[in-house]
Amino acid sequence: MKKSVLSRSLPAWSLQEMLVVMGIVGLLFLVAMPLVEPLFNKARSMEAKTQLSHLFTLQKSYYYEHSKYSADLSNIGFEQAKLKTEDGGQANYRIEIVDAGTTAFKARAVAVIDFDNDGTFSVWEIDESQNLQEVTPD
């Protein structure tokens, strides 16, 4: 005689076993998080470096055509991605041109999120010589 599906014993984990496994995974996460955080910050800073390098290329192209650097992002064709502080945004940095003239320009990427919650926001800058540097580390 066959047993019904409801009366059969199926292999499964108990609630206690699941709680122990979740506790161990949580502890491993707490131990690993401080080791992984610098990698996350490095990845976030790559966004600023990439955006500023792109802006540098656009400024150089504009300079070759007009013999001056532009103070307006739209003039050079740079479009700011939606920021994480906006609905649906993914960008961590706000890009802005600080100074632009006939011989020089300076652009800045300012973080809109405090990555490590210490009250300091990361700031990167680039100039007409493509000197890219982190002015304010986070």
Secondary structure, 3 states (H helix, E strand, C coil): CCCCCCCCCCCCCCHHHHHHHHHHHHHHHHHHHHHHHHHHHHHHHHHHHHHHHHHHHHHHHHHHHHCCCCCCHHHHCCCCCCECCCCCCCECEEEEEEEECCCCEEEEEEECCCCCCCCCCCEEEEECCCCEEEEECC
